């Protein structure tokens, strides 16, 4: 048996020793360092923790699933590409899904891992971490398993709090963004993101409408109209792209239950939804 096979066997044995449960779709999930993963994701997480070689300029986009990862990825790619060619014309986003575009420098990664599990592989590299948070009511898929926290990449609360606290402790390297804020004040938020990523808009760019152009390029309507985002598996990242759609889906009883959990989990943190 080669080294790779030994490592695979070791990882499989580690996984089988972890606490397990079933998620809302009945798939087996494992609790590793406080976060629930399906098998394939967990293998990738362990591989990443063991083999990641961070560089100082790496950018990591973190989020809980369904929180606006695709939007954050598109905006980041658009911000970085604009500094290269200065325009949005014939942009790579028009022909490639945001999830398939990997700028080589700086490198951009995305993950659903909570912050404490990222710290170990990143060691002390001064990477920039952007966390996209979304109102839990828009994120939740299955109330019961969601509130119990037994959901892949869950508990949601721990993911959000890990990055919230990380952003308070180390604002130079961890930026906490909210999907709802990006919707409510897009120009201010995208300028905040650009500033954090080290590619702020110049006065000339602002006067020339560069901020608005990037927002239009990355808007739900524009991105979801590209063929690449309507085919294959990429269409799952585009549904409605609205704030407060939960009001059309949650009963009053469900809303009360989730409000109680929010109150319990986030009280004292300074984070509000
Ligand atoms: P809805 O299901 O509420 O429509 P993720 O990328 O983390 O999987 O998040 C998916 C959510 O972000 C979906 O929300 C999707 O419609 C929304 N979304 C995707 N692209 C967007 C964009 N460019 N602007 C706003 N929302 C977007």
Boltz pocket constraint, residues with backbone or C-beta under 6 A from the ligand:
constraints:
  - pocket:
      binder: B
      contacts: [[A, 63], [A, 64], [A, 65], [A, 66], [A, 67], [A, 68], [A, 69], [A, 70], [A, 71], [A, 74], [A, 138], [A, 218], [A, 219], [A, 220], [A, 221], [A, 223], [A, 236], [A, 237], [A, 238], [A, 239], [A, 240], [A, 241], [A, 242], [A, 245]]
      max_distance: 6.0
